[in-house]
Amino acid sequence: MSDTKGKVVILAGGTGGAKLARGMLDVVGPGRLAVIANTGDDTEIYGAHVSPDPDLVTFWLADRIDERGWGLDGDSFNAMAMLRELGEDVWFNLGDRDLGIAIKRARALAGGERPTEIQAMLAARLGARGLVLPMSDRPVRTRISAAGRWWTLQEFMIRALTQGEPAVEDVRFSGARSAGTTPEVLAAIAHAEAIVIGPSNPVISIGPILAIPELRAALREAPAPVVAVSPIVGGSILKGPTAAFMRHRGVEPTASGLASLYDGLIDAIVADEPALSGIPTLRTDLLMDGPSGRTRLAAETLAFALSLPPRPPQSR
């Protein structure tokens, strides 16, 4: 495809979105790929600032992802082992090189640098291709009410879920309403030829991005079509508590339920279920098994998005 075409923008907040972004990199090349990453999972720990989703996307786009699909290939965990030996409660297991990235980020933030600039620097140093854009330069934090208390996202996923699966009582995105987005995010959306909401948890991974009013409005007004890729594969959730969070929002974990959560934002959906009523649907295999699977799904999604009729100005 010609480099004169607009960017392909992917909204990502977890492994599914990051894998699709890696597939799209093979389809359009680094100059046309921009990934808007969720920062609601960010946490300050061990004197460092961890930004899991932007880093996850960066690792995938740098081809430095490990076999688990979410850490740095070849990382060690000696720092965590020493903290345990010294009597620390190490509930958040961070690799040594991952810790180095988080310390570098914390120092840069303390020096007044913007998260967007910091992520660009880290991506360049790690060899990532394509743009990785934090959804905001201001803090947004996902909070989950379950088992009678409020949890940070990381605490809930690591501590609460290891003790069972407590019912989700409430979800909040602290700081989202006043966070605003960034000039880089707005420019990517404005110049996109296609916008794809990745197959990530729609509530806790994509939800924080859409909770920023300025960013949500930009998606509504974007000239490019917005297409959602379902995270439900063969009727099941491959990773994480997506079903529980969708049911908390009052919808079933199906492509139809996903479409209702994104109502007013998306023009079409990619799913492995029969065509949905009232919305254009591409039915295809959603399993991203290896590089060929990722590239196939990315290419099919992009071709589908570009086949949609143009959006009328500010129709959303």
N, C-alpha and C positions, 0 to 999 in steps of 0.2 A: 504494500500500500504506500501511496505517496506521502512523503514527509510534510507536504503542504496541507494535509488534512488536519482536522482538529484533534484534540486529545481525547483519549478514552479514559474516563474517570471511574474508578471503582471505590465504593464505600466498603471498608473492611473493618472487622473487629474481632478477629479470631482466626483459627486455622483455615476454615473454609474460604473466607475472603482472601486470605494470604495466598492460598494455593491457586485460586482463580486468577489472582494478580500475576502470579508467576507464569501461568499459562498464557495470559494476555500479553505478557512481555514478549513471548515467542511469536505472537501473532502480529503485534503492531510495532515492536521495537521500543527501546528506552525513551526516545525523544517524544513519543506520543502517549506515554503511560503516566497517569497521576493517580495515586492512591490516597484517599482521605481516610485517616486512621483514627479510631476511637481512642481517646485518652481518659475515659471515665474509670479505667482500671488502674490508673497510675497510683503508686504508693511510695511513701518515704520510709525507708527501712535500712538498717545497718549503716546509717550515715550517708546513704545514697538515694538517688531518685530513680525508681524503676518505672519505665513506660512500656508495659508488656506488648500492646498491640502494634504501635509504630515499630518497635524493635523486631517483633515477629515478622512483619511485612519486610523489613529491611533484611533480615536473615534469609528469607526466601528469595528476594530479588538479588541477593549477593551470592546465591547458591552455597550458603554456609549453614543450612539448616541441618539439624541432627536427625537421627532415625525416629525420634519421638514426634518430630514435626513441629516443635516449638522452641527448641534451644539451639545453641551454637554447636556445630559439629566439633567433636573432639574436646569439649569442655571438661574440666575437672571440678571437683567439689571440695577441695582441701580447706578453703576458708570456712565453709559451713561445718566441716568436721571439727576444725579447731574451736569454733564457737561452741559447739556442743560439748567438747572436752572441757571448755572453760565454764560450763554450767549455764550457757545461754539457752533460752527456749527458741529453737530454730524451727519455726513452723513454715517459713517461706524459704524454700530451698533454691538458692541462686548459685549458678555456676561461677567459677572464678573469673573467667573472661567477661561473663555477663555482669558480674559485680563491678569489674573495671569500667565497663560502659556506663553503668549507673552512677558510679563515683564521678566520672568525667562529666556526666550530665548535671549532677548536683552542683559541681564547682562552676560550671558554665552558667547555670541558673543563678547562683549566688553572685556571679559577676555581672548580672543584668542582661545576659543574652536571651533572645526569644527562643522558645521551644522549637519553632519552625526552623530557625537558623541552626540550632543545635542538632536537630534531626538530620538536616542536610549535611552538616559536617560529619556526623557519625556514619551516614549512609555512604558518603564519599570515601571515608577512611576504610570502611568495611568492603567497599567494592560493589555496592548495590547499584543497579541500573533502573532508571525511572525515578519519578518524584514520589517521595513519601512525605505527606503533609499531615501533621497533627490537626485535628478538627478545630482547635482553638489554641491560642497562646495563653489563655487564662485557665485556672484550675476548674475542672468539672469532676465530681466524684460520684460514682454510683454507690448507692446505699440500699441495702436489702433488709427488710423486716421479716424475720422468721424465728421460730422457737422462742418468742417472747422478747426479742431484742433486735437492735439494729446492727448490721454487719457491714464492713467494707466489702467490696466485691471479692477481693482476694481472700479475706477471712472466710467469707461464705463458701467460696469454691473449694478452699483447702481444708478449713476446719469444720464447718457445718456439714458439708456433704460427706465427709469421711465418717460421720456419726449417723448416717442415714440420709434421708432426703426430706428435711422438714418442709412443711407447706409454706409457700411464698405468700406472705401477708401484704406486702407493699414494696414498691420499688420507687426510689427517688434519684434524681440526677442533680445533686447539690451544685449550685453555681451556674447551671446551664442557661437559665433565663437571662442572666446578665453577662455571660461569657463573651458573646460575639464570636465571629469566626475571623479568619485572616485574609489579607489581600490575596495571598497565594491561592487559597481555597476558592475564593470568589472568582478569580481569574480563570482557574482550571474549569470551573463549572460553566462560566460564561463562554469559554472557547471550546467546549467539548462538542464532539459529534455524537457521542453516546455516553450515557451515564448508567453504570451497573451497580445495583445494590447486591453485594456479595452474599453467598450462602452462609451467613453468620447468624447467631442468635438474634432474632429481630427485636427483642426486648432489652437485653443487657449489653449487646455488642453494637447493634445499629441504633438502638433507642437513644443512647446518649448523644450521638451525632445529630439525630433528628430533633432532639430536645432543644437545640440551640436555635432560637427563632430566626436569626439572620441567615443561618445556613439552610434551614428548612424553606424559608421564603425563596432563597436563591434556587433551590431545586424545583420549586413550584414554577418559577418564572424562567427556568432554563429553556433555551431553544432546542436543546438536544432531547431525544426520548430518554425516559428513565425506565429501566427494566430491572426487575428483581429476579434473582436466582434463588430458588427454594433450597433450604437446608434439609428438607425431608427427602430421604433417599429410600425408595422401595417401601414407603410407609413408615420408616423408622428414622430416628435421630441418630446419626453416627457418633456424635461426640457432644458431651455436656448436657445440662438440664434444660434444653430448649423447650421440650414439651411442657414442663412444669411452669415455665414462665409464660408460654403462650396461653395456657389454661388460666393462669392468673389474670391475663388480660381479657379473658372471656371468649377465647377462640380455641378451636381444636388444632392440633399440630398437623395441619394439612395445607396444601397449596391455597385452598380457598380461605383458610384462616389467615395465612400469611398475607394474601391480597387484601383482606379486610383491615389488617393492621397498617398497611401501607396505602390505604384508600386516600385518594386525592393527591398522591405523590407519584405513583407509577402509571405508566402507559401500557405495560405488558408484563408478563411473567414467564419464566422458564421453569418447567417442572417435569416430573416423570409421571404425572397423573393426567387423566383425560382433560381436554380443553375446558377451561372454566367459563362459566356464563358471564357475559358482560365485559370480558377483558381478553385481548389477544394473548394466546398461549402457545409457546413452543414446547412441545412434548419431546423430551429426549432423555438419554441416560445421564444422570447427574453424578455418577461415581467418577471421581477424578483419580483414577488408578494409574499412578506414574506420570511421567512427562507427557506421553501421548494422550492420556485421558484429560489432563489439565488443558493442553493445547486444543484438543477437540472441542471441549465444552466452551472454552473462551472464544474460539472461532465461530462456533454455532451461535453463541449468545450475541456476539458483535454483528454477525450477518443478519440475525433476526432484528436487532435494534435498528440497524440501518434500513431495513425493509419497511419499517413503520412509517405511516404518513407524517409529514411535518407537523409539529405543534403550532397551533395558532399563537400569535404573540400574547404572552402573559395569560394563557388559557387556563393555567392551573391555579 
